[in-house]
Amino acid sequence: MCEPVMQTAAAPDSYVYDPAWLSLAQCMGDACVVCHVKWPRPRRELGELPDGARVFGCDECAGIIGHQPVSEPLFAAH
């Protein structure tokens, strides 16, 4: 299981990501949860893992996702 970067209260419209679909870098907040970009380090909070750890994304992917919940995993190419 991925270790959380930090624990905070969940945002009201937060996505919950399945860590089985993510790399360790994505789970740790070191890579975009959507496109895997590591540099610059993602700073936009895009959701959380089931254990409450926050996951982050790059500005471009954050714009694609917006704040609308989805029922299937998201994939993006960079």
All heavy atoms as a GROMACS GRO file, in nm:
protein
  589
    1MET      N    1   0.085  -0.117   0.000
    1MET     CA    2   0.000   0.000   0.000
    1MET      C    3   0.089   0.123   0.000
    1MET      O    4   0.197   0.123   0.056
    1MET     CB    5  -0.094  -0.003   0.119
    1MET     CG    6  -0.166   0.125   0.140
    1MET     SD    7  -0.340   0.149   0.120
    1MET     CE    8  -0.431   0.013   0.129
    2CYS      N    9   0.044   0.228  -0.060
    2CYS     CA   10   0.120   0.353  -0.068
    2CYS      C   11   0.115   0.426   0.065
    2CYS      O   12   0.013   0.428   0.132
    2CYS     CB   13   0.061   0.442  -0.176
    2CYS     SG   14   0.064   0.367  -0.337
    3GLU      N   15   0.226   0.487   0.102
    3GLU     CA   16   0.233   0.566   0.224
    3GLU      C   17   0.184   0.707   0.195
    3GLU      O   18   0.218   0.764   0.092
    3GLU     CB   19   0.376   0.571   0.276
    3GLU     CG   20   0.427   0.436   0.322
    3GLU     CD   21   0.349   0.383   0.440
    3GLU    OE1   22   0.314   0.459   0.531
    3GLU    OE2   23   0.321   0.262   0.440
    4PRO      N   24   0.106   0.768   0.283
    4PRO     CA   25   0.054   0.902   0.258
    4PRO      C   26   0.162   1.009   0.270
    4PRO      O   27   0.255   0.997   0.348
    4PRO     CB   28  -0.052   0.919   0.366
    4PRO     CG   29  -0.012   0.826   0.475
    4PRO     CD   30   0.057   0.711   0.406
    5VAL      N   31   0.148   1.117   0.190
    5VAL     CA   32   0.235   1.232   0.200
    5VAL      C   33   0.194   1.314   0.322
    5VAL      O   34   0.276   1.356   0.401
    5VAL     CB   35   0.228   1.318   0.073
    5VAL    CG1   36   0.307   1.446   0.090
    5VAL    CG2   37   0.278   1.238  -0.045
    6MET      N   38   0.066   1.338   0.334
    6MET     CA   39   0.013   1.409   0.450
    6MET      C   40  -0.134   1.374   0.465
    6MET      O   41  -0.198   1.334   0.370
    6MET     CB   42   0.030   1.560   0.435
    6MET     CG   43  -0.043   1.619   0.319
    6MET     SD   44  -0.013   1.796   0.311
    6MET     CE   45  -0.061   1.825   0.143
    7GLN      N   46  -0.185   1.388   0.582
    7GLN     CA   47  -0.324   1.358   0.610
    7GLN      C   48  -0.399   1.489   0.634
    7GLN      O   49  -0.355   1.572   0.712
    7GLN     CB   50  -0.335   1.271   0.735
    7GLN     CG   51  -0.265   1.138   0.725
    7GLN     CD   52  -0.350   1.035   0.656
    7GLN    OE1   53  -0.472   1.046   0.652
    7GLN    NE2   54  -0.288   0.933   0.602
    8THR      N   55  -0.511   1.509   0.564
    8THR     CA   56  -0.596   1.626   0.585
    8THR      C   57  -0.740   1.582   0.568
    8THR      O   58  -0.769   1.474   0.518
    8THR     CB   59  -0.567   1.738   0.484
    8THR    OG1   60  -0.590   1.688   0.352
    8THR    CG2   61  -0.424   1.789   0.496
    9ALA      N   62  -0.830   1.668   0.607
    9ALA     CA   63  -0.972   1.639   0.587
    9ALA      C   64  -1.002   1.639   0.437
    9ALA      O   65  -0.945   1.715   0.361
    9ALA     CB   66  -1.057   1.744   0.657
   10ALA      N   67  -1.092   1.552   0.396
   10ALA     CA   68  -1.125   1.540   0.254
   10ALA      C   69  -1.202   1.662   0.206
   10ALA      O   70  -1.286   1.717   0.276
   10ALA     CB   71  -1.210   1.415   0.232
   11ALA      N   72  -1.171   1.704   0.086
   11ALA     CA   73  -1.246   1.812   0.023
   11ALA      C   74  -1.385   1.759  -0.010
   11ALA      O   75  -1.402   1.640  -0.036
   11ALA     CB   76  -1.175   1.858  -0.104
   12PRO      N   77  -1.488   1.843  -0.012
   12PRO     CA   78  -1.624   1.794  -0.034
   12PRO      C   79  -1.644   1.721  -0.166
   12PRO      O   80  -1.718   1.626  -0.171
   12PRO     CB   81  -1.709   1.921  -0.029
   12PRO     CG   82  -1.620   2.033   0.008
   12PRO     CD   83  -1.481   1.984   0.011
   13ASP      N   84  -1.582   1.765  -0.274
   13ASP     CA   85  -1.598   1.701  -0.405
   13ASP      C   86  -1.470   1.630  -0.445
   13ASP      O   87  -1.426   1.637  -0.559
   13ASP     CB   88  -1.635   1.805  -0.511
   13ASP     CG   89  -1.773   1.863  -0.487
   13ASP    OD1   90  -1.859   1.789  -0.437
   13ASP    OD2   91  -1.793   1.981  -0.515
   14SER      N   92  -1.411   1.556  -0.353
   14SER     CA   93  -1.282   1.493  -0.376
   14SER      C   94  -1.298   1.358  -0.447
   14SER      O   95  -1.392   1.284  -0.422
   14SER     CB   96  -1.212   1.471  -0.242
   14SER     OG   97  -1.085   1.421  -0.260
   15TYR      N   98  -1.204   1.329  -0.538
   15TYR     CA   99  -1.198   1.198  -0.602
   15TYR      C  100  -1.128   1.102  -0.508
   15TYR      O  101  -1.036   1.141  -0.436
   15TYR     CB  102  -1.114   1.204  -0.730
   15TYR     CG  103  -1.172   1.289  -0.840
   15TYR    CD1  104  -1.118   1.413  -0.868
   15TYR    CD2  105  -1.278   1.243  -0.917
   15TYR    CE1  106  -1.169   1.491  -0.970
   15TYR    CE2  107  -1.329   1.320  -1.019
   15TYR     CZ  108  -1.274   1.443  -1.044
   15TYR     OH  109  -1.325   1.519  -1.145
   16VAL      N  110  -1.164   0.976  -0.511
   16VAL     CA  111  -1.092   0.872  -0.438
   16VAL      C  112  -1.029   0.782  -0.543
   16VAL      O  113  -1.099   0.724  -0.626
   16VAL     CB  114  -1.186   0.792  -0.344
   16VAL    CG1  115  -1.109   0.681  -0.274
   16VAL    CG2  116  -1.250   0.885  -0.242
   17TYR      N  117  -0.896   0.774  -0.539
   17TYR     CA  118  -0.819   0.696  -0.637
   17TYR      C  119  -0.781   0.561  -0.580
   17TYR      O  120  -0.743   0.551  -0.463
   17TYR     CB  121  -0.692   0.772  -0.677
   17TYR     CG  122  -0.718   0.895  -0.760
   17TYR    CD1  123  -0.751   1.015  -0.701
   17TYR    CD2  124  -0.712   0.888  -0.898
   17TYR    CE1  125  -0.775   1.128  -0.778
   17TYR    CE2  126  -0.737   1.001  -0.976
   17TYR     CZ  127  -0.768   1.120  -0.914
   17TYR     OH  128  -0.794   1.230  -0.990
   18ASP      N  129  -0.790   0.458  -0.661
   18ASP     CA  130  -0.750   0.323  -0.621
   18ASP      C  131  -0.599   0.312  -0.633
   18ASP      O  132  -0.544   0.324  -0.744
   18ASP     CB  133  -0.819   0.222  -0.713
   18ASP     CG  134  -0.788   0.078  -0.679
   18ASP    OD1  135  -0.702   0.053  -0.592
   18ASP    OD2  136  -0.849  -0.010  -0.740
   19PRO      N  137  -0.526   0.289  -0.524
   19PRO     CA  138  -0.380   0.283  -0.531
   19PRO      C  139  -0.329   0.167  -0.617
   19PRO      O  140  -0.215   0.170  -0.662
   19PRO     CB  141  -0.336   0.268  -0.385
   19PRO     CG  142  -0.456   0.227  -0.311
   19PRO     CD  143  -0.576   0.273  -0.389
   20ALA      N  144  -0.412   0.068  -0.645
   20ALA     CA  145  -0.370  -0.043  -0.731
   20ALA      C  146  -0.344   0.005  -0.874
   20ALA      O  147  -0.269  -0.058  -0.947
   20ALA     CB  148  -0.476  -0.153  -0.731
   21TRP      N  149  -0.404   0.117  -0.914
   21TRP     CA  150  -0.387   0.173  -1.049
   21TRP      C  151  -0.273   0.273  -1.056
   21TRP      O  152  -0.242   0.325  -1.163
   21TRP     CB  153  -0.516   0.243  -1.093
   21TRP     CG  154  -0.628   0.151  -1.124
   21TRP    CD1  155  -0.719   0.101  -1.036
   21TRP    CD2  156  -0.662   0.098  -1.251
   21TRP    NE1  157  -0.807   0.021  -1.100
   21TRP    CE2  158  -0.774   0.016  -1.235
   21TRP    CE3  159  -0.608   0.111  -1.378
   21TRP    CZ2  160  -0.834  -0.052  -1.339
   21TRP    CZ3  161  -0.669   0.043  -1.482
   21TRP    CH2  162  -0.779  -0.037  -1.463
   22LEU      N  163  -0.211   0.307  -0.942
   22LEU     CA  164  -0.111   0.412  -0.936
   22LEU      C  165   0.029   0.358  -0.906
   22LEU      O  166   0.043   0.254  -0.843
   22LEU     CB  167  -0.148   0.513  -0.826
   22LEU     CG  168  -0.287   0.575  -0.834
   22LEU    CD1  169  -0.311   0.664  -0.713
   22LEU    CD2  170  -0.304   0.652  -0.963
   23SER      N  171   0.128   0.433  -0.951
   23SER     CA  172   0.267   0.400  -0.918
   23SER      C  173   0.297   0.450  -0.777
   23SER      O  174   0.222   0.530  -0.721
   23SER     CB  175   0.363   0.464  -1.018
   23SER     OG  176   0.364   0.605  -1.000
   24LEU      N  177   0.409   0.405  -0.721
   24LEU     CA  178   0.449   0.451  -0.588
   24LEU      C  179   0.471   0.602  -0.589
   24LEU      O  180   0.431   0.672  -0.495
   24LEU     CB  181   0.575   0.379  -0.542
   24LEU     CG  182   0.626   0.417  -0.403
   24LEU    CD1  183   0.520   0.390  -0.297
   24LEU    CD2  184   0.754   0.342  -0.371
   25ALA      N  185   0.532   0.656  -0.697
   25ALA     CA  186   0.555   0.800  -0.706
   25ALA      C  187   0.423   0.877  -0.705
   25ALA      O  188   0.412   0.982  -0.642
   25ALA     CB  189   0.634   0.834  -0.832
   26GLN      N  190   0.320   0.825  -0.773
   26GLN     CA  191   0.190   0.891  -0.773
   26GLN      C  192   0.127   0.886  -0.634
   26GLN      O  193   0.071   0.985  -0.587
   26GLN     CB  194   0.097   0.824  -0.874
   26GLN     CG  195   0.134   0.854  -1.018
   26GLN     CD  196   0.054   0.770  -1.114
   26GLN    OE1  197   0.047   0.648  -1.102
   26GLN    NE2  198  -0.008   0.837  -1.211
   27CYS      N  199   0.138   0.773  -0.567
   27CYS     CA  200   0.082   0.760  -0.432
   27CYS      C  201   0.152   0.851  -0.332
   27CYS      O  202   0.090   0.900  -0.238
   27CYS     CB  203   0.092   0.616  -0.384
   27CYS     SG  204  -0.015   0.501  -0.472
   28MET      N  205   0.279   0.876  -0.352
   28MET     CA  206   0.358   0.958  -0.261
   28MET      C  207   0.346   1.107  -0.292
   28MET      O  208   0.400   1.190  -0.220
   28MET     CB  209   0.505   0.917  -0.266
   28MET     CG  210   0.532   0.775  -0.224
   28MET     SD  211   0.491   0.744  -0.051
   28MET     CE  212   0.615   0.841   0.028
   29GLY      N  213   0.277   1.143  -0.400
   29GLY     CA  214   0.263   1.283  -0.437
   29GLY      C  215   0.380   1.337  -0.517
   29GLY      O  216   0.393   1.457  -0.536
   30ASP      N  217   0.468   1.248  -0.564
   30ASP     CA  218   0.586   1.289  -0.640
   30ASP      C  219   0.563   1.288  -0.790
   30ASP      O  220   0.650   1.329  -0.866
   30ASP     CB  221   0.704   1.197  -0.608
   30ASP     CG  222   0.752   1.214  -0.465
   30ASP    OD1  223   0.740   1.326  -0.412
   30ASP    OD2  224   0.801   1.116  -0.406
   31ALA      N  225   0.447   1.239  -0.836
   31ALA     CA  226   0.414   1.236  -0.978
   31ALA      C  227   0.264   1.265  -0.994
   31ALA      O  228   0.185   1.234  -0.905
   31ALA     CB  229   0.446   1.099  -1.039
   32CYS      N  230   0.229   1.324  -1.108
   32CYS     CA  231   0.088   1.352  -1.136
   32CYS      C  232   0.009   1.223  -1.133
   32CYS      O  233   0.048   1.123  -1.195
   32CYS     CB  234   0.076   1.421  -1.273
   32CYS     SG  235  -0.094   1.450  -1.322
   33VAL      N  236  -0.103   1.223  -1.065
   33VAL     CA  237  -0.186   1.104  -1.050
   33VAL      C  238  -0.252   1.064  -1.184
   33VAL      O  239  -0.293   0.951  -1.200
   33VAL     CB  240  -0.290   1.125  -0.938
   33VAL    CG1  241  -0.400   1.218  -0.980
   33VAL    CG2  242  -0.346   0.993  -0.890
   34VAL      N  243  -0.256   1.155  -1.281
   34VAL     CA  244  -0.318   1.126  -1.410
   34VAL      C  245  -0.214   1.091  -1.517
   34VAL      O  246  -0.223   0.987  -1.580
   34VAL     CB  247  -0.404   1.245  -1.457
   34VAL    CG1  248  -0.464   1.218  -1.594
   34VAL    CG2  249  -0.513   1.276  -1.355
   35CYS      N  250  -0.112   1.177  -1.535
   35CYS     CA  251  -0.021   1.160  -1.649
   35CYS      C  252   0.121   1.117  -1.611
   35CYS      O  253   0.205   1.101  -1.699
   35CYS     CB  254  -0.015   1.288  -1.732
   35CYS     SG  255   0.071   1.424  -1.650
   36HIS      N  256   0.150   1.100  -1.483
   36HIS     CA  257   0.280   1.052  -1.434
   36HIS      C  258   0.392   1.155  -1.439
   36HIS      O  259   0.506   1.121  -1.406
   36HIS     CB  260   0.326   0.925  -1.508
   36HIS     CG  261   0.231   0.813  -1.501
   36HIS    ND1  262   0.234   0.719  -1.400
   36HIS    CD2  263   0.127   0.776  -1.581
   36HIS    CE1  264   0.138   0.630  -1.419
   36HIS    NE2  265   0.072   0.663  -1.527
   37VAL      N  266   0.369   1.279  -1.481
   37VAL     CA  267   0.475   1.380  -1.488
   37VAL      C  268   0.531   1.402  -1.348
   37VAL      O  269   0.457   1.415  -1.252
   37VAL     CB  270   0.419   1.512  -1.546
   37VAL    CG1  271   0.514   1.627  -1.523
   37VAL    CG2  272   0.393   1.496  -1.693
   38LYS      N  273   0.666   1.403  -1.338
   38LYS     CA  274   0.731   1.422  -1.209
   38LYS      C  275   0.793   1.561  -1.193
   38LYS      O  276   0.820   1.604  -1.082
   38LYS     CB  277   0.841   1.317  -1.191
   38LYS     CG  278   0.788   1.177  -1.177
   38LYS     CD  279   0.900   1.079  -1.153
   38LYS     CE  280   0.845   0.939  -1.140
   38LYS     NZ  281   0.951   0.841  -1.116
   39TRP      N  282   0.819   1.629  -1.305
   39TRP     CA  283   0.882   1.760  -1.296
   39TRP      C  284   0.811   1.859  -1.385
   39TRP      O  285   0.790   1.825  -1.503
   39TRP     CB  286   1.030   1.753  -1.333
   39TRP     CG  287   1.100   1.882  -1.308
   39TRP    CD1  288   1.136   1.973  -1.403
   39TRP    CD2  289   1.138   1.938  -1.185
   39TRP    NE1  290   1.194   2.082  -1.345
   39TRP    CE2  291   1.196   2.062  -1.209
   39TRP    CE3  292   1.126   1.896  -1.053
   39TRP    CZ2  293   1.244   2.144  -1.110
   39TRP    CZ3  294   1.174   1.977  -0.953
   39TRP    CH2  295   1.233   2.099  -0.983
   40PRO      N  296   0.772   1.975  -1.341
   40PRO     CA  297   0.781   2.016  -1.202
   40PRO      C  298   0.686   1.933  -1.115
   40PRO      O  299   0.584   1.883  -1.164
   40PRO     CB  300   0.738   2.161  -1.203
   40PRO     CG  301   0.656   2.177  -1.328
   40PRO     CD  302   0.708   2.075  -1.425
   41ARG      N  303   0.724   1.920  -0.989
   41ARG     CA  304   0.646   1.835  -0.898
   41ARG      C  305   0.501   1.885  -0.893
   41ARG      O  306   0.476   2.004  -0.880
   41ARG     CB  307   0.706   1.841  -0.757
   41ARG     CG  308   0.641   1.742  -0.662
   41ARG     CD  309   0.724   1.729  -0.536
   41ARG     NE  310   0.676   1.620  -0.457
   41ARG     CZ  311   0.608   1.636  -0.344
   41ARG    NH1  312   0.584   1.757  -0.297
   41ARG    NH2  313   0.567   1.532  -0.277
   42PRO      N  314   0.405   1.794  -0.908
   42PRO     CA  315   0.264   1.834  -0.907
   42PRO      C  316   0.225   1.900  -0.776
   42PRO      O  317   0.262   1.853  -0.669
   42PRO     CB  318   0.188   1.703  -0.926
   42PRO     CG  319   0.287   1.596  -0.943
   42PRO     CD  320   0.422   1.650  -0.920
   43ARG      N  321   0.149   2.010  -0.787
   43ARG     CA  322   0.109   2.086  -0.668
   43ARG      C  323  -0.042   2.096  -0.652
   43ARG      O  324  -0.090   2.136  -0.548
   43ARG     CB  325   0.166   2.228  -0.675
   43ARG     CG  326   0.314   2.233  -0.679
   43ARG     CD  327   0.371   2.207  -0.544
   43ARG     NE  328   0.516   2.219  -0.548
   43ARG     CZ  329   0.596   2.153  -0.468
   43ARG    NH1  330   0.547   2.073  -0.378
   43ARG    NH2  331   0.725   2.167  -0.477
   44ARG      N  332  -0.117   2.061  -0.757
   44ARG     CA  333  -0.264   2.073  -0.750
   44ARG      C  334  -0.323   1.947  -0.687
   44ARG      O  335  -0.301   1.837  -0.735
   44ARG     CB  336  -0.322   2.092  -0.890
   44ARG     CG  337  -0.276   2.216  -0.963
   44ARG     CD  338  -0.352   2.342  -0.928
   44ARG     NE  339  -0.494   2.331  -0.945
   44ARG     CZ  340  -0.560   2.365  -1.055
   44ARG    NH1  341  -0.496   2.412  -1.160
   44ARG    NH2  342  -0.690   2.354  -1.058
   45GLU      N  343  -0.396   1.964  -0.580
   45GLU     CA  344  -0.458   1.850  -0.514
   45GLU      C  345  -0.575   1.801  -0.599
   45GLU      O  346  -0.666   1.877  -0.630
   45GLU     CB  347  -0.507   1.893  -0.376
   45GLU     CG  348  -0.555   1.779  -0.292
   45GLU     CD  349  -0.589   1.826  -0.152
   45GLU    OE1  350  -0.501   1.880  -0.083
   45GLU    OE2  351  -0.707   1.808  -0.115
   46LEU      N  352  -0.570   1.673  -0.639
   46LEU     CA  353  -0.674   1.618  -0.725
   46LEU      C  354  -0.764   1.518  -0.655
   46LEU      O  355  -0.864   1.476  -0.711
   46LEU     CB  356  -0.612   1.551  -0.848
   46LEU     CG  357  -0.534   1.643  -0.942
   46LEU    CD1  358  -0.489   1.565  -1.065
   46LEU    CD2  359  -0.618   1.762  -0.983
   47GLY      N  360  -0.729   1.475  -0.536
   47GLY     CA  361  -0.813   1.379  -0.466
   47GLY      C  362  -0.737   1.313  -0.354
   47GLY      O  363  -0.643   1.369  -0.300
   48GLU      N  364  -0.780   1.192  -0.324
   48GLU     CA  365  -0.719   1.119  -0.213
   48GLU      C  366  -0.722   0.969  -0.239
   48GLU      O  367  -0.792   0.921  -0.328
   48GLU     CB  368  -0.793   1.151  -0.084
   48GLU     CG  369  -0.938   1.106  -0.087
   48GLU     CD  370  -1.013   1.150   0.038
   48GLU    OE1  371  -0.987   1.258   0.089
   48GLU    OE2  372  -1.099   1.071   0.081
   49LEU      N  373  -0.645   0.898  -0.159
   49LEU     CA  374  -0.646   0.753  -0.159
   49LEU      C  375  -0.747   0.706  -0.054
   49LEU      O  376  -0.788   0.786   0.032
   49LEU     CB  377  -0.505   0.700  -0.126
   49LEU     CG  378  -0.396   0.737  -0.224
   49LEU    CD1  379  -0.260   0.690  -0.173
   49LEU    CD2  380  -0.424   0.681  -0.362
   50PRO      N  381  -0.788   0.580  -0.056
   50PRO     CA  382  -0.885   0.533   0.043
   50PRO      C  383  -0.841   0.555   0.189
   50PRO      O  384  -0.925   0.570   0.277
   50PRO     CB  385  -0.898   0.384   0.012
   50PRO     CG  386  -0.864   0.373  -0.132
   50PRO     CD  387  -0.758   0.477  -0.155
   51ASP      N  388  -0.709   0.559   0.213
   51ASP     CA  389  -0.661   0.580   0.350
   51ASP      C  390  -0.654   0.728   0.388
   51ASP      O  391  -0.610   0.762   0.497
   51ASP     CB  392  -0.525   0.513   0.371
   51ASP     CG  393  -0.414   0.574   0.288
   51ASP    OD1  394  -0.439   0.671   0.213
   51ASP    OD2  395  -0.300   0.525   0.298
   52GLY      N  396  -0.696   0.817   0.298
   52GLY     CA  397  -0.699   0.960   0.327
   52GLY      C  398  -0.578   1.037   0.280
   52GLY      O  399  -0.575   1.159   0.291
   53ALA      N  400  -0.475   0.970   0.228
   53ALA     CA  401  -0.357   1.039   0.176
   53ALA      C  402  -0.396   1.121   0.054
   53ALA      O  403  -0.477   1.077  -0.028
   53ALA     CB  404  -0.248   0.939   0.140
   54ARG      N  405  -0.341   1.241   0.041
   54ARG     CA  406  -0.372   1.329  -0.070
   54ARG      C  407  -0.293   1.288  -0.193
   54ARG      O  408  -0.178   1.245  -0.182
   54ARG     CB  409  -0.339   1.473  -0.034
   54ARG     CG  410  -0.393   1.521   0.101
   54ARG     CD  411  -0.539   1.495   0.123
   54ARG     NE  412  -0.619   1.565   0.024
   54ARG     CZ  413  -0.746   1.541   0.000
   54ARG    NH1  414  -0.810   1.450   0.066
   54ARG    NH2  415  -0.810   1.608  -0.092
   55VAL      N  416  -0.351   1.302  -0.312
   55VAL     CA  417  -0.281   1.281  -0.439
   55VAL      C  418  -0.286   1.411  -0.518
   55VAL      O  419  -0.378   1.490  -0.504
   55VAL     CB  420  -0.340   1.163  -0.520
   55VAL    CG1  421  -0.313   1.031  -0.450
   55VAL    CG2  422  -0.487   1.180  -0.547
   56PHE      N  423  -0.182   1.433  -0.600
   56PHE     CA  424  -0.164   1.561  -0.667
   56PHE      C  425  -0.153   1.544  -0.817
   56PHE      O  426  -0.126   1.435  -0.867
   56PHE     CB  427  -0.039   1.629  -0.612
   56PHE     CG  428  -0.048   1.655  -0.464
   56PHE    CD1  429  -0.005   1.562  -0.373
   56PHE    CD2  430  -0.104   1.774  -0.418
   56PHE    CE1  431  -0.015   1.586  -0.237
   56PHE    CE2  432  -0.115   1.798  -0.282
   56PHE     CZ  433  -0.071   1.703  -0.191
   57GLY      N  434  -0.172   1.653  -0.888
   57GLY     CA  435  -0.161   1.651  -1.033
   57GLY      C  436  -0.101   1.779  -1.086
   57GLY      O  437  -0.092   1.880  -1.015
   58CYS      N  438  -0.060   1.774  -1.212
   58CYS     CA  439  -0.007   1.893  -1.278
   58CYS      C  440  -0.124   1.985  -1.314
   58CYS      O  441  -0.240   1.945  -1.312
   58CYS     CB  442   0.073   1.853  -1.402
   58CYS     SG  443  -0.022   1.771  -1.531
   59ASP      N  444  -0.094   2.110  -1.345
   59ASP     CA  445  -0.198   2.208  -1.376
   59ASP      C  446  -0.282   2.165  -1.497
   59ASP      O  447  -0.403   2.184  -1.499
   59ASP     CB  448  -0.137   2.345  -1.401
   59ASP     CG  449  -0.085   2.409  -1.274
   59ASP    OD1  450  -0.137   2.375  -1.165
   59ASP    OD2  451   0.007   2.493  -1.283
   60GLU      N  452  -0.216   2.108  -1.599
   60GLU     CA  453  -0.288   2.067  -1.720
   60GLU      C  454  -0.392   1.959  -1.689
   60GLU      O  455  -0.507   1.968  -1.731
   60GLU     CB  456  -0.190   2.016  -1.824
   60GLU     CG  457  -0.255   1.981  -1.956
   60GLU     CD  458  -0.153   1.938  -2.061
   60GLU    OE1  459  -0.034   1.974  -2.050
   60GLU    OE2  460  -0.195   1.867  -2.153
   61CYS      N  461  -0.353   1.857  -1.614
   61CYS     CA  462  -0.447   1.749  -1.581
   61CYS      C  463  -0.556   1.798  -1.486
   61CYS      O  464  -0.670   1.755  -1.496
   61CYS     CB  465  -0.372   1.631  -1.522
   61CYS     SG  466  -0.269   1.545  -1.644
   62ALA      N  467  -0.521   1.888  -1.395
   62ALA     CA  468  -0.621   1.943  -1.305
   62ALA      C  469  -0.729   2.016  -1.385
   62ALA      O  470  -0.847   2.010  -1.352
   62ALA     CB  471  -0.556   2.037  -1.204
   63GLY      N  472  -0.688   2.084  -1.493
   63GLY     CA  473  -0.783   2.152  -1.579
   63GLY      C  474  -0.873   2.055  -1.654
   63GLY      O  475  -0.990   2.082  -1.677
   64ILE      N  476  -0.817   1.941  -1.693
   64ILE     CA  477  -0.895   1.839  -1.764
   64ILE      C  478  -0.999   1.777  -1.671
   64ILE      O  479  -1.114   1.759  -1.708
   64ILE     CB  480  -0.804   1.729  -1.820
   64ILE    CG1  481  -0.715   1.785  -1.931
   64ILE    CG2  482  -0.884   1.609  -1.870
   64ILE    CD1  483  -0.604   1.691  -1.974
   65ILE      N  484  -0.959   1.748  -1.549
   65ILE     CA  485  -1.047   1.680  -1.454
   65ILE      C  486  -1.156   1.773  -1.403
   65ILE      O  487  -1.271   1.733  -1.391
   65ILE     CB  488  -0.967   1.623  -1.337
   65ILE    CG1  489  -0.881   1.507  -1.386
   65ILE    CG2  490  -1.057   1.575  -1.226
   65ILE    CD1  491  -0.788   1.452  -1.282
   66GLY      N  492  -1.121   1.896  -1.372
   66GLY     CA  493  -1.219   1.988  -1.315
   66GLY      C  494  -1.267   1.937  -1.180
   66GLY      O  495  -1.194   1.873  -1.108
   67HIS      N  496  -1.392   1.959  -1.149
   67HIS     CA  497  -1.445   1.915  -1.020
   67HIS      C  498  -1.563   1.821  -1.036
   67HIS      O  499  -1.639   1.803  -0.943
   67HIS     CB  500  -1.487   2.037  -0.936
   67HIS     CG  501  -1.372   2.122  -0.898
   67HIS    ND1  502  -1.283   2.086  -0.803
   67HIS    CD2  503  -1.330   2.241  -0.946
   67HIS    CE1  504  -1.190   2.180  -0.791
   67HIS    NE2  505  -1.217   2.275  -0.878
   68GLN      N  506  -1.579   1.762  -1.153
   68GLN     CA  507  -1.688   1.669  -1.176
   68GLN      C  508  -1.644   1.527  -1.143
   68GLN      O  509  -1.547   1.480  -1.198
   68GLN     CB  510  -1.736   1.676  -1.322
   68GLN     CG  511  -1.785   1.813  -1.363
   68GLN     CD  512  -1.901   1.859  -1.279
   68GLN    OE1  513  -1.990   1.782  -1.246
   68GLN    NE2  514  -1.901   1.985  -1.241
   69PRO      N  515  -1.711   1.457  -1.051
   69PRO     CA  516  -1.673   1.320  -1.019
   69PRO      C  517  -1.690   1.228  -1.139
   69PRO      O  518  -1.779   1.248  -1.222
   69PRO     CB  519  -1.770   1.280  -0.907
   69PRO     CG  520  -1.847   1.402  -0.872
   69PRO     CD  521  -1.824   1.505  -0.975
   70VAL      N  522  -1.604   1.128  -1.147
   70VAL     CA  523  -1.614   1.028  -1.254
   70VAL      C  524  -1.620   0.891  -1.190
   70VAL      O  525  -1.572   0.870  -1.079
   70VAL     CB  526  -1.495   1.034  -1.351
   70VAL    CG1  527  -1.495   1.165  -1.427
   70VAL    CG2  528  -1.364   1.015  -1.278
   71SER      N  529  -1.680   0.795  -1.259
   71SER     CA  530  -1.695   0.661  -1.202
   71SER      C  531  -1.590   0.563  -1.254
   71SER      O  532  -1.582   0.453  -1.205
   71SER     CB  533  -1.835   0.608  -1.233
   71SER     OG  534  -1.854   0.604  -1.373
   72GLU      N  535  -1.509   0.602  -1.354
   72GLU     CA  536  -1.408   0.514  -1.408
   72GLU      C  537  -1.272   0.580  -1.396
   72GLU      O  538  -1.262   0.703  -1.390
   72GLU     CB  539  -1.438   0.484  -1.554
   72GLU     CG  540  -1.571   0.412  -1.572
   72GLU     CD  541  -1.592   0.371  -1.716
   72GLU    OE1  542  -1.520   0.282  -1.760
   72GLU    OE2  543  -1.677   0.430  -1.781
   73PRO      N  544  -1.162   0.501  -1.395
   73PRO     CA  545  -1.027   0.560  -1.388
   73PRO      C  546  -1.001   0.654  -1.505
   73PRO      O  547  -1.047   0.630  -1.615
   73PRO     CB  548  -0.934   0.440  -1.393
   73PRO     CG  549  -1.019   0.322  -1.366
   73PRO     CD  550  -1.159   0.357  -1.403
   74LEU      N  551  -0.926   0.760  -1.479
   74LEU     CA  552  -0.890   0.856  -1.582
   74LEU      C  553  -0.750   0.826  -1.633
   74LEU      O  554  -0.661   0.792  -1.557
   74LEU     CB  555  -0.892   0.998  -1.526
   74LEU     CG  556  -1.028   1.048  -1.480
   74LEU    CD1  557  -1.012   1.186  -1.417
   74LEU    CD2  558  -1.123   1.056  -1.597
   75PHE      N  559  -0.731   0.841  -1.763
   75PHE     CA  560  -0.600   0.823  -1.824
   75PHE      C  561  -0.574   0.943  -1.915
   75PHE      O  562  -0.663   0.993  -1.979
   75PHE     CB  563  -0.595   0.695  -1.908
   75PHE     CG  564  -0.614   0.571  -1.825
   75PHE    CD1  565  -0.737   0.511  -1.814
   75PHE    CD2  566  -0.507   0.517  -1.756
   75PHE    CE1  567  -0.755   0.397  -1.739
   75PHE    CE2  568  -0.524   0.403  -1.680
   75PHE     CZ  569  -0.648   0.343  -1.670
   76ALA      N  570  -0.449   0.989  -1.916
   76ALA     CA  571  -0.412   1.099  -2.004
   76ALA      C  572  -0.273   1.072  -2.058
   76ALA      O  573  -0.191   1.009  -1.993
   76ALA     CB  574  -0.413   1.231  -1.928
   77ALA      N  575  -0.246   1.119  -2.179
   77ALA     CA  576  -0.114   1.106  -2.239
   77ALA      C  577  -0.050   1.243  -2.244
   77ALA      O  578  -0.115   1.342  -2.266
   77ALA     CB  579  -0.126   1.048  -2.379
   78HIS      N  580   0.079   1.245  -2.222
   78HIS     CA  581   0.153   1.371  -2.224
   78HIS      C  582   0.254   1.366  -2.336
   78HIS      O  583   0.319   1.273  -2.361
   78HIS     CB  584   0.225   1.391  -2.093
   78HIS     CG  585   0.208   1.526  -2.034
   78HIS    ND1  586   0.167   1.636  -2.102
   78HIS    CD2  587   0.226   1.568  -1.906
   78HIS    CE1  588   0.163   1.739  -2.023
   78HIS    NE2  589   0.197   1.701  -1.903
   0.00000   0.00000   0.00000
